[in-house]
Amino acid sequence: MIDKPSARAVAEWAWFRSSYSSSGDGNDCVEVATTQDTVHVRDSKNLRGPRLAHRSAAWVAFVAYAAARS
């Protein structure tokens, strides 16, 4: 189980946008932040909205899976 971080912690994370996440107008982006054991993903248009949290190993497996199918 992944603990729910405080709003302050989320604001302090170093969020970055995926270079592949755009429909051309720059509005369809996801942002990712990494912490010691977790990768967090959110919608760049809804910064206070829901976030997905994945253990680092699960994120690595997902990226490898997605890259093999692109």
Secondary structure, DSSP 4 states (H G I P E B T S, - for coil): --PPPPHHHHHHS--EE-TT--SSSS-S-EEEEE-SSEEEEEETT-TTS-EEEEEHHHHHHHHHHHHHT-
